[in-house]
Amino acid sequence: MAFEELKKVRLEKLERLKKAGLNVFPEKAAFGLSEIAGIKKDFRRYARSKKSPAMGGRILAKREHGGSIFIDLFDGSAKLQAFFAKDKIGGESFKLFSENIDIGDFIAVSGRAFYTKKKEPTLEVSRWQILAKALRPLPEKWHGLSDVEERFRRRYLDILMNEEVRDRFIIRSKIIREFRSALDKENFIEVETPVLQNIAGGALARPFATHHNALNLDLYLRIAPELYLKRLLVGGFERVYEIGKVFRNEGIDHSHNPEYTLLELYAAYWEEEKMMEFVEKIFLAITKKILGKKPLQKEGKKIVLNKKFPRISFREILKRHAFVLEYDKETESSLKLKARQFGLEVADHMSKGKIADEIFDKVCRPKLLNPTFVTELPLDISPLAKGLNQDFVRRFNLIVGGNEIADGWAELNDPVEQSRRLEEHEKLRKAGEEEAHRFDDEFIEAMEYGMPPTAGVGIGIDRLVMLLTDTSNIKEVILFPTLKPKE
C-alpha cells in the first residue's frame, strides 16, 4: 500500500476514535504512570501483589490472536509486553483498540502483572487510553538502509528503530557528564562565551560569516572560545572551562563536521607538561567509567592504555613515518615536493609549518593507534602558544586511534610577542592564507593588563565519542549532522 493510502487509513482511524468520544491527543494520562524500567525491576513484587501498575509508551509491535492482543510498549527506558483480553476489557473497548490502534501509537495501560507460560513478564490490561495517534507507519526495515544519509536525516527514527544508535547517544551524554564532574572536582568553573564574535579567533580555521542588521555589523560564528576564556584569566578566574558548539567552514569527511562540540579548559599557573598529565588522568578515568572492563579498540584493533602516554616530538614523528629526516634543514620548496609525493595538494602561500602539518595529518597521524602525545609543534601554525625556540612552541596533540583527541599548549602571555605574531598572520592572510589568525586589538589590550602563566587544552567531544564507541564516521555521533538538503 502506498504511503498516502496508509496515511489516509490512519486518518480515518483517528476520526473513528474521536467519534467514539476519545481525546486522541490528551495533555496527560488519566491515571498515574510509572517508568517501564522501574516496573520491570520490581516485576516479581508486582506479580505477587494485588497492585495494578500503569505504564505509557509507544507501541512497537502488535500481535492479534482471536480474542486477545499482545503488544510491546516502549517508553524510552525499557520495553514491556501488554496483553489485551476481550473478556477482560469488554467487547466494545476491545474492538475499538483492535481496529483503530496501530504500531507507532502512544497509549497508557494499567493492569495485573503476570508471567506467561514462556516466563515473559506481561501486563494484563484492565484499562487503556490513547495518548497520541501516529499518522505515519514506522518503517519495517531500517537497519539495512542502503542510503545511510536517510538515517541521519530522520535521526528520530534511527534512534527509535536501532538500539545501538540510541545507546551511542546515551554514552555521549555520559561522557559530557563525566567531564563536568571531573572538572568540578578540580575546582574548574563552567562559563559561557560568545558564539557570535567580531573577530573569529583562537584557532586557524575559516569561519562562517553573518550580519547583524540592527547594528549593521558583520559577525562570525566562533571557531574557538579561547580568546574570551583567556580574558577571564586576566579577570582573576584561575580555572575555567566551556563545553559548546564551534563552527568551521571547512570540508566534511569521516572525522570533520562544520559544527561540532568542543571542551576547552584553562588553568592558571600550569605549564604544558602538567596539562598533559591532567589530560592523561581524565582520559583514562572517563574511558574506564564508560567502558568498564571492555577493551578500547578501533575497528577490531585493541588500543593499549598505558598510565603514562608516550611523548614524541613533531620532528621525530615526521622522521619516523614521513621520511622527513632533518626538519630543520627542510625548506618550503622541499616540503612541498615531499607533500606532493604523498599525493597532497599544497598552495603556494602555505608556510613551512603548515605544509609539515598537512603531511603529519595525512601520513603520520593515522599510524598512531595507542594514545600518544605529539609535542613541540611548529611556531608558524601555533600563534597563541609559548615559544620553545625560534621554530617550535610548547604545544601538544593527543592522538588516539589515528585521530586528534586533544590539542593544548602553554599559553603565550607576552602581549608584545603576541601582537607581533598576529601581525605576521595578517601578512599571511593577505598572501592568501584564509585560515591565518586575525589580529584582535581587544584581546591584546586585555593581555596588556597582565595574564598569569597558563596552560590550556581543547578536547573534541565528537571524536572522543567516536573512539569510545568504536565508530568510524563522525556523523554517527552527532544527533543532527550537517547534510546537503534533498532536492
C-alpha positions in Angstrom: 0.0 0.0 0.0 1.4 3.4 -1.0 2.3 5.9 1.8 -0.6 8.3 1.0 -3.1 5.5 1.2 -1.6 4.3 4.6 -1.9 7.8 5.9 -5.5 8.1 4.7 -6.3 4.9 6.6 -4.8 6.2 9.8 -6.6 9.5 9.5 -9.9 7.5 9.2 -9.0 5.6 12.4 -8.2 8.9 14.1 -11.7 10.2 13.2 -13.3 6.9 14.5 -11.5 7.3 17.8 -12.8 10.9 18.1 -16.4 9.8 17.2 -16.1 7.2 20.0 -15.6 10.1 22.4 -11.9 9.7 23.0 -9.5 12.6 23.3 -6.8 11.3 20.9 -4.2 13.8 22.0 -4.8 14.4 25.7 -2.5 16.6 27.8 -1.6 13.7 30.1 -2.7 10.2 31.0 -5.9 9.8 33.1 -4.0 7.6 35.6 -0.6 7.8 37.1 2.2 6.1 35.1 5.4 4.5 36.2 8.6 4.2 34.1 8.7 0.8 32.4 12.2 0.2 33.6 11.1 0.6 37.2 8.1 -1.8 36.6 10.4 -4.4 35.2 12.8 -4.1 38.0 10.1 -4.7 40.6 8.0 -7.0 38.5 8.1 -10.0 40.8 6.8 -7.9 43.6 4.0 -6.6 41.4 3.2 -10.1 40.2 2.8 -11.2 43.9 0.7 -8.2 45.0 -2.8 -7.0 44.0 -1.4 -3.7 42.8 -2.1 -2.7 39.2 1.0 -0.9 37.8 0.4 1.6 34.9 2.7 2.4 32.1 2.7 4.5 28.9 4.7 4.4 25.8 4.8 3.8 22.0 3.6 0.5 20.5 6.5 -1.2 18.7 4.7 -4.5 18.0 1.1 -5.7 17.8 0.1 -9.4 17.6 -3.6 -10.5 17.4 -4.9 -13.9 18.3 -8.7 -14.1 18.1 -10.0 -12.6 21.3 -6.6 -11.5 22.5 -3.9 -9.0 21.5 -0.3 -8.8 22.6 1.7 -5.5 22.2 5.2 -4.4 23.0 5.2 -1.0 24.7 8.3 1.2 24.9 8.7 4.4 26.8 12.4 5.2 26.3 13.6 3.5 29.4 12.6 -0.1 28.6 10.1 -2.3 26.7 7.4 -4.5 28.2 4.7 -6.7 26.8 1.0 -6.0 27.5 -1.9 -8.4 27.0 -5.5 -7.4 25.9 -8.2 -9.9 26.6 -11.7 -9.4 25.1 -13.4 -10.7 28.2 -11.3 -8.5 30.4 -11.8 -5.1 28.9 -15.1 -5.7 27.2 -16.1 -6.4 23.6 -16.7 -2.7 22.6 -13.4 -1.5 24.0 -11.5 -4.5 22.6 -12.9 -3.8 19.1 -12.1 -0.1 19.3 -8.5 -1.0 20.2 -8.1 -3.8 17.7 -9.5 -1.8 14.7 -8.0 1.6 15.4 -4.8 1.4 17.4 -1.6 0.8 15.3 2.1 0.2 15.8 3.6 3.6 16.4 0.7 4.9 18.5 1.2 6.1 22.1 -1.0 4.6 24.7 -1.3 4.2 28.5 -2.3 0.9 30.1 -3.0 -0.4 33.6 -3.5 -3.9 34.8 -2.3 -7.1 36.6 1.3 -8.1 36.4 1.9 -11.8 35.5 4.3 -14.2 33.7 3.3 -16.0 30.6 4.0 -19.7 30.1 7.3 -18.7 28.4 8.2 -16.7 31.5 7.6 -13.3 29.7 6.8 -10.5 32.1 3.4 -9.1 30.9 0.7 -6.7 32.0 -2.9 -8.0 31.6 -4.7 -4.8 30.7 -7.8 -3.8 32.6 -7.9 -0.2 31.1 -6.2 1.7 28.3 -6.1 5.2 27.0 -4.9 6.6 23.7 -2.2 9.3 24.2 -1.2 10.2 20.6 -2.1 8.7 17.2 0.8 8.3 14.7 -0.2 9.2 11.2 2.8 7.7 9.6 3.7 4.0 10.0 7.1 3.1 11.4 9.5 1.6 8.9 9.5 -2.2 8.7 13.2 -2.3 7.6 15.6 0.3 8.9 18.9 -1.3 9.9 19.8 -2.3 6.3 19.2 1.0 4.6 21.4 1.4 1.6 21.1 5.2 1.8 22.9 5.8 5.1 22.2 9.5 4.9 18.4 8.7 5.3 19.3 7.5 8.8 20.9 10.9 9.6 18.1 12.9 8.0 15.5 11.1 10.1 17.5 10.6 13.2 14.3 10.3 15.3 13.5 7.0 13.5 17.2 5.9 13.7 17.1 6.2 17.5 13.7 4.6 17.7 14.4 1.6 15.5 18.1 1.0 16.3 19.0 0.3 19.9 22.8 0.5 19.1 22.3 4.1 17.9 20.3 5.0 20.9 22.9 3.6 23.3 25.6 5.5 21.5 24.0 8.8 22.2 23.4 7.8 25.8 27.1 7.2 26.1 27.8 10.6 24.6 25.7 12.2 27.3 27.5 10.2 30.0 30.9 11.3 28.6 29.9 15.0 28.9 28.5 14.5 32.3 31.8 12.8 33.4 33.8 15.7 32.1 31.8 18.2 34.1 32.1 16.1 37.2 35.8 15.7 36.9 36.4 19.3 36.2 34.2 20.5 39.0 36.2 18.3 41.4 39.4 20.1 40.2 37.8 23.5 41.0 37.3 24.5 37.4 34.2 26.7 36.9 32.0 26.4 33.8 31.4 29.6 31.8 29.8 30.7 28.6 31.4 32.9 26.0 30.0 34.5 22.8 29.1 32.3 19.8 28.8 35.5 17.7 32.2 37.2 17.6 33.5 40.4 15.9 36.8 38.5 15.1 36.9 34.7 14.7 40.0 33.9 16.7 41.5 31.2 18.9 42.4 28.7 16.1 43.5 28.5 12.5 40.3 28.0 10.5 37.9 29.6 8.0 34.8 31.0 9.8 31.2 31.3 8.9 30.2 34.9 8.4 26.9 36.5 9.2 25.4 40.0 9.6 23.6 41.7 12.4 21.0 44.1 10.9 20.3 46.3 13.9 23.9 47.1 14.4 24.8 46.9 10.7 27.7 44.7 11.9 29.5 41.7 10.2 29.9 38.9 12.7 31.4 35.4 12.7 30.3 32.1 14.3 33.1 31.3 16.7 35.8 28.9 15.6 37.0 28.6 19.3 36.2 30.2 22.6 39.9 30.6 23.5 40.4 34.4 23.4 37.4 35.0 25.6 38.3 32.3 28.1 41.8 33.9 28.4 40.1 37.3 29.1 38.6 35.6 32.2 42.1 34.6 33.3 43.1 38.2 33.1 40.0 39.0 35.2 41.1 36.7 38.0 39.4 33.4 37.4 42.1 30.7 37.9 40.5 27.7 36.2 37.7 27.9 33.6 36.1 25.6 31.0 33.4 25.7 28.4 31.6 22.9 26.6 29.9 24.2 23.5 29.5 24.3 19.7 32.2 25.7 17.4 31.9 26.3 13.7 34.5 25.9 11.0 33.7 26.5 7.3 35.8 23.6 6.0 35.4 20.3 4.3 33.2 17.4 5.5 34.7 13.9 5.9 34.6 10.9 8.3 36.2 13.0 11.1 35.0 16.6 10.3 31.7 18.2 10.6 31.3 22.1 10.1 29.6 22.3 13.5 31.0 20.3 16.4 31.3 20.2 20.2 34.5 21.3 21.9 35.5 21.2 25.5 38.1 24.0 26.2 39.7 24.4 29.6 42.4 26.7 31.0 44.4 26.6 34.3 46.5 29.4 35.5 49.9 28.6 36.9 50.1 25.3 34.9 52.5 24.5 32.1 52.0 22.2 29.2 53.5 19.1 31.0 51.1 19.4 33.9 48.2 19.8 31.4 49.3 16.7 29.6 49.3 14.8 32.9 45.8 16.1 33.6 44.6 15.1 30.1 46.1 11.6 30.7 44.3 11.3 34.0 40.9 12.5 32.8 41.1 10.4 29.6 41.9 7.2 31.5 39.2 7.9 34.1 36.5 8.6 31.6 37.5 5.6 29.4 37.3 3.3 32.5 34.0 4.8 33.6 32.4 4.4 30.1 33.9 1.0 29.0 34.3 -0.7 32.3 36.3 -3.9 31.6 35.6 -3.8 27.9 38.8 -3.0 25.8 39.2 0.2 24.0 39.5 -0.6 20.3 39.3 0.8 16.8 37.9 -1.4 14.0 38.9 -4.5 15.9 42.4 -3.4 16.8 42.9 -3.2 20.6 44.3 0.1 21.9 46.8 -0.2 24.7 46.3 2.2 27.5 49.4 2.9 29.5 49.2 5.1 32.6 51.9 7.3 31.0 51.3 8.1 27.4 54.5 8.2 25.3 55.7 11.7 24.2 57.2 12.1 20.8 58.3 15.3 19.1 56.7 16.6 15.9 60.1 16.4 14.2 60.6 12.8 15.3 57.2 11.7 14.1 57.8 13.2 10.6 61.2 11.4 10.5 59.7 8.1 11.6 56.6 7.9 9.3 57.1 10.5 6.5 60.9 10.2 5.9 61.5 13.9 6.7 64.9 13.1 8.1 66.0 16.6 9.2 63.1 19.0 9.5 65.4 22.0 10.4 67.2 21.7 7.0 63.9 21.5 5.0 62.6 24.5 3.1 59.1 25.3 2.0 60.0 24.1 -1.5 61.5 20.8 -0.4 58.5 20.1 1.9 56.0 21.0 -0.9 57.8 18.4 -3.1 57.6 15.8 -0.3 53.9 16.6 0.2 53.1 16.2 -3.5 54.9 12.8 -3.4 52.4 11.8 -0.8 49.6 13.0 -3.1 48.8 16.1 -1.1 47.7 19.4 -2.6 49.7 22.4 -1.2 49.2 26.0 -2.1 52.0 28.5 -2.9 51.2 30.7 0.1 51.4 27.8 2.7 54.2 28.2 5.3 56.7 25.5 6.1 54.9 24.5 9.3 51.6 24.4 7.5 52.9 22.0 4.9 54.6 19.9 7.5 51.3 19.8 9.4 49.4 18.6 6.3 52.0 15.8 5.9 51.6 14.9 9.6 47.7 14.8 9.4 47.6 12.7 6.3 50.6 10.4 6.6 51.7 10.2 10.3 48.7 10.6 12.4 46.7 7.6 11.1 49.6 5.4 12.2 49.3 6.3 15.8 46.9 3.8 17.3 47.8 3.9 21.0 47.5 7.2 23.0 50.5 9.3 22.1 51.4 12.9 22.8 53.0 14.6 19.8 54.9 17.6 21.2 56.9 20.7 20.1 54.8 21.8 17.1 55.9 24.5 14.6 55.6 28.1 15.7 54.1 29.3 12.4 50.9 27.2 13.0 50.8 28.0 16.7 50.5 31.8 17.1 48.9 31.6 20.6 51.4 29.2 22.2 54.6 29.9 24.3 57.8 29.5 22.3 60.2 26.7 22.8 62.8 28.1 20.4 62.7 30.2 17.2 60.9 27.4 15.2 58.8 25.4 17.7 56.4 26.0 20.6 55.3 24.3 23.8 52.3 22.6 22.2 51.0 19.1 22.2 48.4 16.9 20.3 46.9 13.8 21.9 46.5 11.2 19.2 44.4 8.0 19.8 43.2 5.6 17.2 44.7 7.8 14.4 42.6 10.8 15.4 43.4 14.0 17.2 41.5 13.9 20.5 43.1 16.9 22.3 45.2 20.0 21.3 46.8 22.0 24.0 49.7 24.3 24.9 51.4 26.6 27.3 49.7 29.9 26.6 51.6 32.8 25.3 51.1 35.7 27.8 53.6 38.2 26.5 51.4 40.9 24.8 54.3 42.3 22.7 55.2 38.9 21.3 51.5 38.0 20.8 51.0 41.3 18.9 54.0 40.5 16.7 52.8 37.0 15.8 49.3 38.2 15.0 50.7 40.8 12.7 52.7 38.1 10.9 49.5 36.1 10.5 47.8 39.2 9.0 50.5 39.2 6.3 49.9 35.5 5.7 46.2 36.3 5.3 46.9 39.0 2.7 49.1 36.5 0.9 46.1 34.1 0.5 46.1 32.0 3.7 42.4 32.1 4.6 43.0 30.2 7.9 45.5 32.6 9.3 44.7 34.1 12.6 43.2 37.6 12.7 44.6 40.5 14.7 42.4 41.1 17.7 43.1 44.6 19.3 40.7 43.9 22.2 42.4 40.6 23.1 45.9 42.3 23.0 44.5 45.1 25.2 43.3 42.6 27.8 46.7 40.8 27.8 48.4 44.1 28.4 46.7 44.2 31.9 48.6 41.0 32.7 47.7 37.3 32.2 49.3 34.7 34.5 51.3 31.7 33.1 48.6 29.3 31.9 48.1 26.0 30.1 45.0 25.2 28.0 43.6 22.4 26.0 40.7 21.7 23.6 39.2 18.3 23.5 36.9 17.3 20.7 33.9 15.6 22.2 32.6 14.1 19.0 35.9 12.4 18.2 36.2 11.1 21.8 32.7 9.6 21.4 33.7 8.0 18.1 36.7 6.5 19.9 34.8 5.2 22.9 32.0 3.7 20.8 34.4 2.4 18.1 32.6 4.4 15.4 34.4 5.4 12.2 32.1 8.3 11.0 31.6 11.5 12.9 28.0 11.7 11.6 27.2 8.6 13.7 27.9 10.5 17.0 26.2 13.9 16.1 22.5 13.7 16.5 21.8 16.0 13.6 24.9 16.3 11.4 25.3 18.8 8.6 23.8 17.4 5.4 23.1 18.7 1.9 19.3 19.2 1.6 17.4 16.7 -0.5 16.2 18.1 -3.8 
